[in-house]
Amino acid sequence: MTARETQPGRAAAQSVAGDRPRDLTAFLQTLGVRATAQRVVILQSVRDAPGHLTAEEIYQQVRERLPALSVVSVYRTLEVFGQRGIVTRTRLGERAAQWEWRMSNAHHHAVCQSCGQSQEISGALFTDVVAQLQHQYGFQADLHHMALWGICGACTAVRAPTGS
């Protein structure tokens, strides 16, 4: 972030990020982020992706349009976007951290420790947990995007002992 960029807070990004705006230059400017060509192309790659991408995957996608772009610039740009609440960073298994457009509704991932499969699950499942954390501990949890680890149904079925 440069000195010219302001800190409008995550609430502003959350209110518009889920909409997947067409004009990314205006979108970034609305959030007080300098809209360079690099940033717009990187954000377009994330916005248009059907799911999560690693920084390396984003770099591979955008380097045809911006051959002088370095992978370090992609990482730095994603960090700026993450700080502003435009994208979220998640670790799903053994792969590198993955980035995704911050959706307006909370969603989470159930990740199988056996096969690595990841399944999206609703954020509504955690409403009571958030309320309990606030009530019992005074803790305000930000459960917008997280990964839960366990064993999926298919792997559980394979591991289940057979009848004797």
Buried (B, 14 or more C-beta within 10 A) or exposed (E): BEEEBEEBEBEBBBEBBEEEBEEBBEBBEBBBBEBEEBBBBBBBBBBEBEEBBBBEBBBBBBBEEBEEBEEEBBBBBBBBBBBBBBBBBBEBBEEEBBBBBBBBEBBBBBBBEEEEBBEEBEBEEBEEEBEEBEEEEEEEBEBBBBBEEEBBEEBEEEEEEEEE
